[in-house]
């Protein structure tokens, strides 16, 4: 009996760090702040969201520079606008994603996305990457009043896709995903090809995935 495989987006299906970092750096440049985040060294910060990137950049300012009150709240929508206009310049699906999605679908599994990315941006990015049609549902940061690690977005992602939570699991890349799965009472597979690499094993996921081609066999064991 097939089940539902739910995917996080940033850092799980696609490496979005370079385009996210570029959006933050555009905000710093607009203020004349001579700091820049690095798309490799700061990739993990990028996957913690726009505000995390802004704070990281502000924290690297010289002691003689002062931000006006409310700078973060001003810059955040600017960051989102810049990112939305340049959402797939450098972003790529991780190796094996499309082939794995095909294999999972062929095995009868339902596919869904549960992300803390704003919904419009998530829809645009998945369309740009050519995979939106592979997923039966998408639940994003603003779909519900709550977001991951609250379990309700995960449950909604499964149920809106036509699945049942008891026959599902989450594929992600962060502690937020680990906590989401625990709160929803489901298993979680974390990828080890993200910014943390093998160090993500510190979160003790139910499985660690080094390449997407490992996922179909895992789904058979957990869901069939």
N, C-alpha and C positions, 0 to 999 in steps of 0.2 A: 504494500500500500504506500503510495507516494505521499509526500508531505510538502511543506513550504520552507524554502530557504530564503532568509531575509538578509540583505546586504546593507552594510554601511556604505557610504559613497566615498568621501574624501579619505585617501590613505588606504582604502580597501579595494574599491573597484578601479579607481584612477589616482594617479599622482598629480594632484592639483597644486602642489606647494609653490611652484615657480610663478604661476599666475596670481595666486593669493599674495605672495610676497611682493610682486610687482605692484599690486594695487595699494598695499600699505606704503611702499616706497614712494608712490606717486603722491600720497597724502603728505609725507614728510617733505618732499621736494616743493610742493605747493606752499608750504609754510616757510620755506627757506632753511629747513633743518638739514644740516649736512650729516645725516646718518642714513644708513641703508641696511636692511636685513639681507641676509644671504640665503638664496633659494635652497642651498644644500645644508649649511650649518644650522639654519633656522627653520627647517622643514617641520620639525615637531611643533614648534610654536605656531606655524601656519595652520596645522590641523587642530589647534585649540581655538581657532576662530579669529575673526577680524579684530575684536577688541584686544585680544591677547597680543596680536602683532603690533597694534598701535602702542600698547603699554611697553612692549619690549623696545620699540624704537624710541619712545619718549625717555626711557630709562638710560639710553645711551647718549643723550644730549649733554653738551658741555655744561658745567656748573654755572656758567655765566648766562645761560639761556633760560628764559621762563616762558611757560605756556600760559595763554590766557585761560581764565576759568571756563570750563565747559568745552575744552578743546577736543576731548575724546568724543563727546556727543556730537560735535560738529563734524569731526573727521569720519566717524563711522559710516554715515550715509554716503559720504563722498567715496569712501573705500568701496562700498557695495556698488555704487554707480560705475566706478572705474573697472571693477572686477566684472560686472555684468557686460560691459562693452568689450572686454578683452578676455572672455571666460575660457577660451580654448586655444590660446596662442601657443602655449607650451604643454598644456595638459594632455596626457596620454593614458589610455587604459593600461593597466599592468599586463605583462605578458600572459597569454593564455585565457584572458577573461572571456572573449567572445566564444572560443571553442568550448570552454567549460559551461557557459550559459546554454549553449546548444546541447551539450551532453546531458545536463540536468533536465532540460525541457524534454529531451528524447526519452529520458527515464520516467517522465510523468510528473516531475516536481513542479510546483508553482514557485515563481520567483517574485520577490518584492524588494523594495528599498525603504529603509528607515534611516533618516539622516537628520542631523541638526543644522543642515544648511537651509537657508530660506527657500521656500517652495518654488518660487519663480526661477531662482538661480539653479536649483536642482533640475527642474524640468528643462531649462535651456541647455544646461551642460550635458545631460543625458541625450538630448536630441542632437547636440553638436557632435557627440561621440558616436552617434548612430546606434544606441542601444536602448533608447527609451521604450520601444515597442516590445522588448524582451520581458518587461516587468509588468505584472498584473496590477500592482498598486505602488504608490509612492506616498509616504508619510514624511513630512519635513518639519522643520523647526516651528513653523507657524500654522501647521495643519490643525493642531489641537492647542488648548491653552497651556499645555505642559510639553516638555521635550525630554529626550533621553538624559539621564538614566531612569526617569520615571517609566514604568513599564507600559503605560497606556499607549504611547505612540507605537511601540513594538506590537502590542496586541492588535491595534488598529491596522497596522501594515499587513498582518497575517489575515485578519478577518475580512478586510476590504478586498484582498486578493482571492477570497473564497476558501481559505484554509482554516485549520484549527490550530490554536496555540500549542496544544499537547502534541501535535505532530509537526513541529517546526524547530528550527534553530537559527542562530544569528552568526553571521560572519562579519568580523570587525577588526579594528586595529588599535583600540585605545582602552584605557581603564573605564571610560564611560560605557563602552560596549560591554565590557565584562560585568559592570554593575547593572546594566540594563537587562542582560540575560538572567542574572541572579534574581533580580526583582520580578521578572516575568516567569521564573521557574523553568527556564529552558537551557539547553546547552549552548556553548559559544565556542567557535573556532576563531582564533586570532591569527592574523597573517604576520609572518616574520620578515617580510620584505619591505616593510615600512621604515620610517625614520629610526625607530628603536631597534630594528633588527631582532636578533635572537633574544635580546634583553627583555622583550615583551613576555617571555616565559615567566618572568617574576610574578605575573598576575595569575599564574596557575590556571590557564584556560582548560577546557575539556579537550581541546586539540590545538595544535600549532601547525600552521600551513606554510610551507616554504615556497610553494608554487601552486597556482590555481588548478593544475592538472591533478592535484591530490584530492580535490573537493568531491568529484562524483563518487568515488569509492567511499569517502566518509559519509556522504549523504545516503548511500545504500545501507551502510551499517547502522546509521542513526534513525533512518526514516522508513526503511522497507520492512 
